[in-house]
Amino acid sequence: MFSTSQLRQKLASPEGCFQAMFVTFSCYLVGFASGYGFREVLPPLSFLFLIAYYVKDYAHSNLHRFQGKGYLLLFGLFLLFAVLTSNHPLDSLLHVGRGINKQFMVFFLALECARGRKEVRLLAWMLFIACYLEGLACVHQFITGHDCIHGDALLAGRLTGTMAWYWVGSYLVLAVIPCLGLLRELFQRFGRGIGSFLAIALLLPTLFGIVFGGSRASYLAALVTAAVCFFLTQSKRSLKRLLLCLGLPALLILALLIFCGEGRFSVTGITHDSRLTLWGYALEVFATDPLTGVGAWQYRPVVQSLPLAQTQPQELVSLSHPHNVYLQVLCETGLIGTILCFLPIFAFIAHGGSVAAKVLRKPNVPKSARQLAHLAFFFWLGCLAFLVHGLVGHDFFRPWYQALFFSHLGILQGAALALKSQCSQQKDEACKGQSL
């Protein structure tokens, strides 16, 4: 145990502040699904250590070397825009403001924590542990009928885990994808046989929670991400192969829906899904103010004020978002807000993926750099899964959803910075060798 004086002495150094930030952020990732306490308290606490780290050694921080500060400013402008152009600015401010510690705080924390291969690997293991524990909670709820922490029962026959709602399936898919980069480590260390057994044992509770969580959006995200991953790992790539990778699983799922699907998972259940109606509502809202939108958290009030509210089912009119983050941002912030929002996001994802791909394609790179690029690639896939999942699910400003996405995005940017640093060091050493 540390005494108060020892703790103060440790925090007096930049490295001590970094370690405190890293430990609290790691605890945040592990306990993410356990309750609001972890998600609300730990980011601000970790951010205090981050500020101390910046005060003591900003010159060596990832943020100092980060070249995407202009894109961060654009996203900050998007948040202001979503409030200032709103029909009811105070309501929009309260809705957007509750996510400050899920957006900028979490992004900066993840960016700094991912300063090298060792740190990125540890963060991936934290996510793996979180998924494993949440999977076990889902197994417990399936067997006993109640969640082991909050005592929540099944919701309409679907698992909720410790998250008290249908979100658990989406959370597990979106959180576990970046962890899959660790499986290569298991295979290398224990061999194919034992490594495969350990991988299945570690993933089984998570897969159980995903399957019985019953989230169709999570299934779609997992399917598309797996197809893209398979396509990108092929030696020969073409548009025909990409369409094949996406088309074959789609045909298989269509066959399963036709012959085995029931209820929400039948062809009728999908073609008559209420999301299609909600997307029409979003376009109606967008038409009222296409340039600047109606403001964050204003989708429902505007829908209820439209003439369609008199003839449409009230359970659909009363929903707070259209189950499509792109249409939600479009109708609530207009064309200007949509550009301010998604330009930085797409730029960050594209940059992180391109840096990892360049390193993986190079034949002569250090082993540590190749391992880091492999981990970064799976965090890129995790971000891609969010983009796919957003087509059919969730409120863009939902706290846990934003928090997990910006964690992935920040880690990806930190890993990209570390890869660029390692590659530049390798070039310098090669130039010195040539001069000698």
C-alpha positions in Angstrom: 0.0 0.0 0.0 1.2 3.5 -0.8 1.4 6.1 2.0 0.2 9.6 1.2 3.7 10.9 1.0 4.7 8.1 -1.4 1.7 8.8 -3.6 2.5 12.5 -3.7 6.1 11.7 -4.6 5.0 9.4 -7.3 2.6 11.9 -8.8 5.3 14.6 -8.7 6.9 13.0 -11.9 5.3 13.0 -15.4 5.6 9.2 -15.5 3.8 8.9 -12.2 0.9 11.0 -13.5 0.9 8.9 -16.7 0.7 5.6 -14.7 -2.1 6.9 -12.5 -4.0 8.0 -15.6 -3.4 4.6 -17.3 -4.5 2.6 -14.3 -7.7 4.6 -13.8 -8.5 4.5 -17.5 -7.9 0.7 -17.5 -10.3 0.3 -14.6 -12.8 2.3 -16.5 -12.6 0.0 -19.5 -12.9 -3.1 -17.3 -15.8 -1.9 -15.3 -17.5 -0.1 -18.2 -20.6 -2.3 -18.4 -21.0 -2.7 -14.6 -22.8 0.5 -13.9 -22.9 4.3 -14.2 -20.4 4.7 -11.4 -17.5 3.5 -13.6 -18.6 5.4 -16.6 -19.3 8.7 -14.8 -16.7 8.9 -12.1 -13.5 7.4 -13.6 -13.1 9.5 -16.7 -13.0 12.8 -14.9 -10.7 11.3 -12.3 -8.4 10.0 -15.0 -8.6 13.3 -16.8 -7.2 15.1 -13.7 -4.1 12.9 -13.9 -3.9 13.7 -17.6 -4.0 17.4 -16.9 -1.2 17.0 -14.4 0.8 15.0 -17.0 0.3 17.8 -19.6 1.5 20.4 -17.1 4.6 18.5 -16.3 5.6 17.1 -19.7 3.3 18.3 -22.5 6.3 18.4 -24.9 6.5 14.6 -24.9 2.8 13.9 -24.9 0.9 12.3 -27.8 -1.3 15.4 -28.0 1.7 17.5 -28.7 2.7 15.3 -31.7 -0.9 14.8 -32.8 -1.5 16.5 -36.2 -5.3 16.2 -36.1 -6.0 19.1 -33.8 -7.9 20.9 -36.5 -10.3 18.0 -36.9 -10.9 18.0 -33.1 -11.8 21.7 -33.4 -14.3 20.9 -36.1 -15.9 18.3 -33.9 -16.0 20.8 -31.1 -17.7 23.3 -33.5 -20.2 20.5 -34.3 -21.2 20.3 -30.7 -21.6 24.0 -30.4 -23.6 24.1 -33.6 -25.9 21.4 -32.4 -26.8 23.6 -29.4 -26.7 27.1 -30.9 -28.9 26.4 -33.9 -31.5 24.4 -31.9 -35.1 25.2 -31.6 -34.6 24.8 -27.8 -30.9 25.5 -27.0 -31.2 24.6 -23.3 -32.6 21.2 -23.9 -29.9 20.6 -26.6 -27.2 21.8 -24.2 -28.3 19.4 -21.5 -28.4 16.5 -23.9 -25.0 17.3 -25.5 -23.4 18.4 -22.3 -24.0 15.1 -20.5 -21.5 13.5 -22.9 -18.6 15.8 -22.5 -16.8 13.2 -20.3 -17.7 10.6 -23.0 -16.4 12.6 -25.9 -13.3 14.8 -25.5 -12.2 13.4 -22.1 -12.3 9.8 -23.2 -10.7 10.5 -26.6 -7.8 12.4 -25.0 -7.3 9.7 -22.3 -7.3 6.9 -24.9 -4.9 8.9 -27.2 -2.4 9.4 -24.4 -2.7 5.9 -22.9 -1.9 4.3 -26.3 1.7 5.5 -26.4 3.3 2.2 -27.5 2.8 -1.5 -28.2 2.8 -2.5 -24.6 0.2 0.0 -23.6 -2.1 -0.8 -26.6 -1.8 -4.5 -25.8 -2.8 -3.9 -22.2 -5.8 -1.8 -23.2 -6.9 -4.5 -25.6 -6.6 -7.0 -22.7 -8.7 -4.7 -20.5 -11.5 -4.7 -23.1 -11.1 -8.5 -23.4 -11.5 -8.9 -19.6 -14.5 -6.6 -19.7 -16.2 -8.6 -22.4 -15.4 -11.9 -20.6 -16.9 -10.7 -17.3 -20.0 -9.2 -19.1 -20.4 -12.5 -20.9 -20.3 -14.4 -17.6 -23.0 -12.0 -16.3 -25.1 -12.8 -19.3 -24.7 -16.6 -18.7 -25.7 -16.0 -15.0 -28.8 -14.0 -16.1 -29.8 -16.7 -18.6 -29.5 -19.5 -16.0 -31.0 -17.7 -13.0 -33.3 -15.2 -14.7 -31.7 -12.2 -13.0 -28.6 -10.1 -13.4 -25.9 -10.8 -10.8 -25.2 -7.1 -9.9 -28.5 -5.2 -10.3 -30.9 -8.1 -10.1 -32.5 -7.1 -13.5 -34.7 -9.8 -15.1 -34.7 -10.7 -18.8 -36.4 -8.0 -21.0 -38.9 -9.5 -23.3 -37.0 -12.7 -23.3 -33.7 -11.0 -24.2 -30.5 -10.7 -22.1 -29.6 -7.3 -20.6 -26.5 -8.3 -18.6 -25.4 -5.6 -16.2 -26.5 -2.9 -18.6 -30.3 -3.2 -17.7 -31.4 -2.9 -21.4 -31.0 -4.5 -24.8 -27.7 -2.7 -25.4 -25.6 -5.6 -24.0 -25.4 -7.4 -27.4 -24.3 -4.3 -29.1 -21.8 -3.5 -26.4 -20.2 -6.9 -26.5 -19.8 -6.9 -30.3 -18.4 -3.4 -30.4 -16.1 -4.0 -27.5 -14.8 -7.4 -28.5 -13.7 -6.7 -32.1 -10.5 -4.8 -31.1 -9.6 -7.6 -28.7 -9.5 -10.2 -31.5 -6.0 -8.9 -32.4 -4.8 -10.6 -29.2 -5.7 -14.1 -30.6 -2.6 -14.1 -32.8 -0.6 -13.8 -29.6 -2.3 -16.8 -28.1 -1.5 -18.8 -31.3 2.1 -17.8 -31.4 2.7 -18.5 -27.7 0.8 -21.7 -27.3 0.5 -23.1 -30.8 -2.6 -23.6 -32.9 -4.1 -26.4 -30.9 -3.9 -25.0 -27.3 -4.2 -21.4 -28.6 -7.5 -22.3 -30.4 -8.8 -23.9 -27.2 -7.9 -20.9 -25.1 -9.4 -18.5 -27.6 -12.7 -20.4 -27.7 -12.7 -20.6 -23.9 -12.1 -16.9 -23.5 -14.6 -15.9 -26.2 -17.4 -18.3 -25.4 -19.1 -16.2 -22.7 -18.9 -13.1 -24.9 -20.4 -15.0 -27.9 -23.2 -16.3 -25.6 -24.1 -12.8 -24.6 -24.0 -11.6 -28.3 -26.2 -14.4 -29.5 -28.8 -14.3 -26.8 -28.7 -10.5 -26.5 -30.7 -10.6 -29.8 -29.4 -7.3 -31.2 -29.8 -7.3 -35.0 -27.6 -4.2 -35.3 -24.8 -6.1 -33.6 -25.2 -9.0 -35.9 -25.0 -6.7 -38.9 -21.9 -5.0 -37.6 -20.2 -8.3 -36.8 -21.0 -9.7 -40.3 -19.8 -6.7 -42.3 -16.6 -6.4 -40.1 -15.8 -10.1 -40.5 -16.3 -9.8 -44.3 -14.1 -6.7 -44.6 -11.4 -8.4 -42.4 -11.4 -11.5 -44.5 -11.2 -9.4 -47.7 -8.3 -7.2 -46.4 -6.3 -10.3 -45.3 -6.4 -11.8 -48.8 -3.2 -11.5 -50.9 -5.3 -10.7 -54.0 -8.0 -8.0 -53.6 -10.5 -6.6 -56.1 -14.0 -5.2 -56.2 -15.3 -8.6 -57.3 -13.7 -10.3 -54.3 -15.1 -7.6 -51.9 -18.6 -8.1 -53.3 -18.1 -11.9 -52.9 -17.0 -11.5 -49.3 -20.1 -9.4 -48.5 -22.5 -11.2 -50.8 -22.0 -14.8 -49.6 -22.7 -14.2 -45.9 -25.7 -12.0 -46.9 -27.1 -14.8 -49.0 -26.5 -17.3 -46.1 -28.3 -15.1 -43.6 -31.2 -14.5 -46.1 -31.6 -18.3 -46.4 -31.6 -18.7 -42.7 -34.2 -15.9 -42.3 -36.4 -17.6 -45.0 -36.2 -21.1 -43.6 -35.5 -20.7 -39.9 -36.4 -17.1 -39.0 -39.1 -16.3 -36.5 -40.5 -13.0 -35.2 -37.9 -10.2 -35.3 -35.6 -12.5 -37.3 -38.0 -13.5 -40.0 -38.1 -11.9 -43.5 -41.5 -10.3 -42.6 -40.1 -9.1 -39.3 -37.3 -7.2 -41.0 -39.2 -5.9 -44.0 -41.9 -4.6 -41.7 -39.5 -3.3 -39.1 -40.4 0.1 -37.5 -36.9 1.4 -38.3 -38.0 1.9 -42.0 -40.8 4.1 -40.8 -38.6 6.0 -38.4 -36.2 6.8 -41.2 -39.1 8.4 -43.1 -39.8 10.5 -40.1 -36.2 11.7 -40.0 -36.3 12.8 -43.6 -39.5 14.7 -42.8 -37.7 16.4 -39.9 -34.7 17.1 -42.2 -37.0 18.8 -44.7 -38.1 21.3 -42.2 -34.6 22.8 -41.9 -32.1 21.1 -44.2 -29.2 23.5 -43.7 -28.9 23.8 -39.9 -31.3 21.2 -38.6 -33.6 21.4 -35.6 -31.0 20.9 -32.9 -29.7 18.1 -30.7 -32.5 16.1 -28.9 -35.2 17.9 -31.0 -36.1 14.9 -33.3 -39.0 13.8 -31.1 -40.6 17.2 -30.5 -40.5 18.1 -34.2 -41.9 14.7 -35.2 -44.7 15.2 -32.8 -45.5 18.6 -34.2 -45.7 17.3 -37.8 -49.1 16.4 -39.4 -48.0 12.7 -39.6 -48.1 12.5 -35.8 -51.9 12.5 -36.0 -52.1 9.3 -38.2 -49.0 7.3 -37.1 -48.7 4.9 -34.2 -47.9 6.8 -31.0 -45.2 4.3 -29.9 -43.2 5.3 -33.0 -43.9 9.0 -32.9 -42.7 9.1 -29.2 -39.3 7.6 -29.9 -36.4 9.9 -29.2 -34.2 9.0 -32.2 -34.7 7.4 -35.7 -32.4 4.4 -35.1 -29.9 5.6 -37.6 -27.1 7.9 -36.3 -26.5 9.4 -39.8 -30.1 10.4 -40.3 -30.3 11.6 -36.7 -27.3 13.9 -37.1 -28.6 15.0 -40.5 -32.1 15.9 -39.3 -30.9 17.4 -36.0 -27.9 19.5 -37.3 -28.6 19.7 -41.0 -26.0 19.5 -43.8 -23.6 21.8 -42.1 -23.6 19.9 -38.8 -23.3 16.5 -40.6 -20.1 17.7 -42.3 -18.7 19.1 -39.1 -19.5 15.8 -37.3 -18.5 13.1 -39.7 -15.6 14.7 -41.5 -13.3 14.4 -38.4 -14.6 11.0 -37.6 -14.0 9.6 -41.1 -10.6 11.3 -41.3 -9.4 9.8 -38.0 -10.5 6.3 -39.0 -9.0 6.6 -42.4 -5.7 7.9 -41.1 -5.4 5.2 -38.4 -6.2 2.5 -40.8 -3.8 3.7 -43.5 -0.9 4.0 -41.1 -1.4 0.4 -39.8 -1.8 -0.9 -43.4 1.4 0.7 -44.5 3.4 -0.9 -41.7 1.8 -4.3 -42.3 2.6 -4.2 -46.0 6.3 -3.4 -45.4 8.6 -6.4 -45.5 11.3 -5.1 -43.2 9.8 -3.6 -40.0 10.7 -4.3 -36.4 8.7 -7.1 -34.8 7.2 -4.7 -32.2 6.0 -2.3 -34.9 4.3 -5.2 -36.8 2.6 -6.4 -33.6 1.4 -2.8 -32.8 0.1 -2.4 -36.4 -1.7 -5.7 -36.0 -3.4 -4.5 -32.9 -4.2 -1.1 -34.5 -5.8 -2.9 -37.4 -8.3 -4.5 -35.1 -9.1 -1.2 -33.4 -9.7 0.2 -36.9 -12.1 -2.7 -37.4 -13.7 -1.8 -34.1 -14.3 1.7 -35.4 -15.6 0.3 -38.7 -18.1 -1.8 -36.7 -19.5 1.4 -35.1 -20.0 3.0 -38.5 -21.9 -0.1 -39.7 -23.9 -0.4 -36.4 -24.9 3.2 -36.7 -26.9 2.5 -39.8 -29.6 0.8 -37.8 -29.1 1.5 -34.1 -28.8 3.9 -31.2 -28.9 7.6 -30.4 -25.6 9.3 -31.6 -25.4 11.1 -28.2 -26.1 8.0 -26.1 -23.4 8.2 -23.3 -22.1 4.6 -23.3 -22.2 4.4 -27.1 -20.1 7.5 -27.6 -17.8 6.6 -24.8 -16.9 3.2 -26.3 -16.5 4.7 -29.8 -14.2 7.5 -28.7 -12.2 5.1 -26.7 -11.5 3.0 -29.8 -10.9 6.1 -31.9 -8.4 7.6 -29.4 -6.5 4.3 -29.0 -6.3 4.0 -32.8 -4.8 7.5 -33.1 -2.3 6.8 -30.3 -1.3 3.6 -32.0 -0.9 5.4 -35.3 1.4 8.0 -33.6 3.5 5.3 -32.1 3.8 3.5 -35.4 4.9 6.6 -37.2 7.5 7.3 -34.5 8.9 3.8 -34.8 9.1 3.9 -38.5 10.9 7.3 -38.5 13.4 5.9 -35.9 14.0 3.0 -38.2 14.6 5.3 -41.2 17.1 7.4 -39.1 19.0 4.3 -38.1 19.1 3.1 -41.7 20.5 6.4 -42.8 23.1 6.3 -40.1 24.1 2.8 -41.2 24.4 3.9 -44.8 26.6 6.9 -43.8 28.9 4.6 -41.8 
